[in-house]
């Protein structure tokens, strides 16, 4: 019997898997490949969090079911972080919901916001789940073109005007993955006004809230007065505290949306393992400087990559945020496309990067570097890339 699996037909081939498989093939053959493709943080989690996890895991009562929306002290710690970091006041009971990472929170939030016959606005290119979370919920997605030489807000206004049905949700993320684009608070003020006038809910994925360079301070959309009427934000410990595998994130902001997600999650899960929640509280409360320390490491890696590639003849603007670099394919290789170019870098330079085509419309013609190897390895990657460029 041949089964049909619902919703999966709408998912495109995962082009990143091609590079991952090639990287694995090369490594099995004994080649040393510098993996700058998958954005998997390599820095250690805070020592105090690891110690607290060990302590909490040794207590049997922590092994029982937990709270699907997060234990009260975890939600309070998130609210305290927002008060310290962004001067935003949140009610931990009604405006904070713990999620199993930002991705889980986003996907399940979309289940509560859209259904077949609805529509969402999403910038393109984008992190793949931003495009496909509404699609998995049955909604249509209208792309908002996002490029360095374009006015994103004008494109947003135009996409809304052309969309049918009228979108119910606008999904944004700044600093942006993959393009590394950044915005100032003034942009968020315009977005809140846009959403209020059109009765749209803004979902801002703030995954790179603490990874910004050269004086840039990424704004939380909730810093805009009245934003909680029309917006929610996803914050995560993944990058800021280098706790990727712990899967601790939060949906914060609009109380109705937070309540809706909490209600749905009460049907779906019993919360993250309680010792992880307890350790996450310790990370936020007792290691508040971790994001600053993590950011400094990524800034040094960015400089090593961009300076090295610039000297090799591959120049592009240095990112002001995220743990990535978004680079246009050098002219001699542009016609081959991002996937073929990424394969060439893997085979000839022994460097894995992500092809821009995997990030949806507007991504072709670029590759993304993830700054997840130390500076020594990044310089090794640059030397390999230089050899490829010199043979062009």
N, C-alpha and C positions, 0 to 999 in steps of 0.2 A: 504493500500500500504506500502510495506517495502522499506525503503530508504537505500542506501549504501552511507556512508560518506567517501569521498576520504581522503587519507593520514592518517586517524586515525587507520587503521588496522596495520600500522607499529609501533604504539606506544604500548609499553608493559604495563601490569597492573601497576598502581602506588602503589608500595608496601608501601610507606610512609603513604598512606591513611589508611592502616590497623591500624597503630599505632595511628594515629590521631583519628580515630573512637573509638578505644579502650580507649584512654585518655578521650574523651568526655563521653563515657559510664561510666567510673569510676567516673568522676567528677559529673555526674548527679546522681550517687548513693551516693554522699556525700564524696567521697574519695579525699584527697588532693594529686594530682599528680604534681611532679616537672617536668615541660616540658623542657627537654634539647634536643628535637628532631628537631623542626623547627627552622632554623637559622634566626629568626625574631628579629632584634635588639630592645632592650627594653630601651635603654638610650634616654633621651630627645634630640630633635633637638636643635640647638643653639638658645638661646633666641632672638638674634638680627634678625635671619631669621624668627622666628615666628612673631615678632613685624612688620617686613617689609611686611610679607604676609598679615597681618591684614590691614596695611596701604594701600597696593597696591590693595587689594580686595575691598576696600571702594570706589575706583575710577572707575566709569562706563566704561571709555574708555579702561580699561584693560580687560573688559569682552568680547571683540570682538575676532575674529579669530587672532591667532598669526602667527609666522613664523615656518614652519614645521622643519627647520634645527636649530631653536633657534634664539632668537633675538641677534643682533650683540654684545651687551654688555655682554651677557651670554657667547658667544663663546670667547670673549676677556678675560673674567675672567678665563676661563679654560686655555687659552694659558698662561696667567700670572701665574697661579698655576703651570703649567708644567715648566715655566722658573724658578720660585722660588724653587720648590721641586726637580726637576730633571735636571736643567740646559739644558733643551730641548727647542729649539725655534720652535714655530708653527705659521703658518699663520692662524689667526682665520677665514679668509674668505674661504680658500681652504682646510685647514687641520683639521678643527674642525666641527663636526656636533653634535648637541644636540639630545639625544635620550630619550625615555620614560623609563629610566632604562637600565641597560646593557643587560638584557634578550631580550627586544624588539629590541634593536640595533643589537644584534647578529643574531637573527632570520631573520630580514629583510636584514641584510648584506648578509646572506647566499643566499637569493633569488637573489642577484645581482651577486654572485660569482659562484654558481654551479647550475646544472640542472640534469635531468635524463641522465645517461651516464657518469657523472663526479664522482669524488671521493675526500674524505677528510681524513686526518689523525687526530686522536683524541686519547690522552692518556686514558688508562683505569686502574682503575676506574676513573670516572669523574662526575662532576655535571651533572645531566641528560640532561639539555638542550644543553650542549656541544656535546653530542653524537647525540641528535635528531634534532638539528637545521639543519644540512646538510641533514638528512633523510627527514625532512619535505619539503625541497627544491627539493627532488627527487634524491639526490646523494647517493652513497655508502659510507660507513664509514669503514675505516681500523683502528683497535685498535693498540695503541702503549702501550705495557705492562709497567706498572709503579709500582714498588715495592721498598721498602727501600734497598734491597740487589741487585738491578739490575742497570745496566748502561742505563739510560733513552736515552741518545744520541745514543748509539749503537742499542737500540731497535727501535729508530726512523729511523735510517739508514736502518735497516733490514725490517721494515714495509714498507718503501717506495719502497725498492727493490722488495718486494713480491706483492705489490699492482698492480692491473690491473682493470681499466685504471690507468695511473699515476696520483696521487693526484694533485689537483690544489690548495688546501688549507691545511694548518697545523694550528690546533687550540690548543693553549696552555693557561695555567693559573697558575701563581705563585705569591705569595704563593697559594698553591693548595687546592682546595676543592674537595674531602673530606680528602685527605691524609695528608694535612698540609705541604707537601714537599716544600722546598725552593731551589732556585738556586742563583748563583752569576752572575755578569755581564759577566764573561768569557763564561758561558753557552749561554747567549744571543748572544754573538759574534759568537759562533759556529753555532747557529740557523740561524742568518742572512746570514752567508756564505753558509750554507746548502740551504737556500731558494734561494739565488742568483744563485747558480750553477744549481739548478733544476727548476727554474722559478716557484716557489711556493709562494703564498701569506701567510704570517704568520698573524694570528689573535690572539692577546694576550689579554685575559680577565684579567684585572688588578684590580679586585674587592677588593682585600685585600692589595692594595698598601701600606696602612698606618698602617696595623696591623701586626707588627713584633716585636719580643722580643729578649732579650739576645744579643743585639748589631747587629742583622741582619738588613740590609737595603735593602729591595726588589728593584731590578733594573727594571727600565722601559726598554723595548726592544728598545725604541726610543733613549736611551742614546748611543747606538752603532752607530758610524759614518756610514752614508749611509743607516740606517735602514728604513727610510721613502720610500726608493725605493721598499722595499719588505714586509713592515709590517704596520699593524694598531694595535691600542690598544684601549680597552674599559675601561674607567675610570668612576667611579660612586660616588655619594655622599651618597649612601645607608649606607655603613659601616663606612667610614672615618668620615662623619659628622652626622651619625646616623639619616639619613633622608630617611628611607626605603619607607614609604608610599608616599613620594613626587614624586617618579619616575623621577629622574633627573640623566642622564648619558651622556657620550660623546663618540663618535668614533673620534679618532685622529690619525694622521700619514699620510700614503700614500694619496696624493691628489686625484688620480684617483678613489680610493675606496671610499673616503669620498664624492666625487662628485656623484658617482653612488648611494650611499645610500641616499644622499640629494635629488636626482632626484626621486628615488622610493618613498621616504617619502612624496614628494610633491603631489603624487597621493593618498596617504593613510591617511594622517592626516594634521591637521592645527596647530600642535605643542602643547606642554604642556600649560595648563592654564597660561596666562602671569604673574599673580601675583606670581605663584610658581617660574617662571623663574627669576623674579626680586628678590625674596627672596633668591634664590640660588646664585645669584650674591653677595648679602650681606653676605651670609655664607662664600663664598670663600674669599672675600676681607676683611671682618671685623671680622671674627672668624677663622683666619688661624691656631690657636693653637688647635682647636677642635680635629683634628685627633690625636694629641699627648695625649690629655686628655682622649679620648676614648680608645686609645691603652693601657694606664695605667690601666684602669678599667678591660679590658679583660686580661691583664697580671696577675692581682691579682686573677681574677676568675680562670684562668688556673692553677695558683699555688695552689689555694684551692682545685680544683678538683684533680689534679695529685698527690699532697701530700696526700690528703685523701685516694685516691684509692691505692696509694702505701702502706700506712699503713694498708689498708684492705687486702693486698695481691695481688692486681691487678696492676702490674707495666708495664709501656711502656714509650718510650721517650717523653719528654715534647715537644709540638709543638713550633716551632720558628716563626710561623706566622699563620694568619687567626683567626677566632673567634670560632674555633673548636678543638676537640681532637679526634684522630683516633686511636681506641684501638682494638687490637686483642682480640677476645673472650677468656676468661680464659679457660684453658685446660679442666676442668671437664664439661664444657658446649659446647665445640667446635662442637661436632657431631650433636647437635640439629640445627645448622644453625643460621644465624644472625636474621632472622625474628622471629623464635620461641624464641630465646634468648631475643630479644627486647620485645616480648609479655610477657615473664616471668618477666622481670624487671618492666614492667608497672604494672602487676598484683600483684607481690609480694614485690617489692621494692618501688612501687608508683613513678617510674621514667620513663619518656618517652625518648627514644633515637632513632636514625635513624638506621635501619638495613643496613649493608654494601651492601647487595645484590641489593639494590635500586640504586646503583651507577654504575651498569654495571659490565662487566668482571673484575675480580680481587678484587671486593668488598666483596665477600662472605668471612666469617671468621672474619669480623670486625664489629664494631658499631661506629657511630659518635655521639659525644656529642657536642651540641651547647651551648656556654657560654652565654646564654641569660637570666639567672636568677642571682640574687645577691648572694654574698658569703654565707649569712645565708642559703639561699635556696639550694645552692650547697652543703654545709655541711650536710643539711638535706638529700639530695639525696645520698650522700656518706654513711650515716648511714643506709639508706634503702638497698643500694647495699651490704654493708657489711653483713647484715643479710642473704641475698640470698647466698653470697659466703660462709658463714659459714655453710650453710645447704647442701653444695655440697657433 
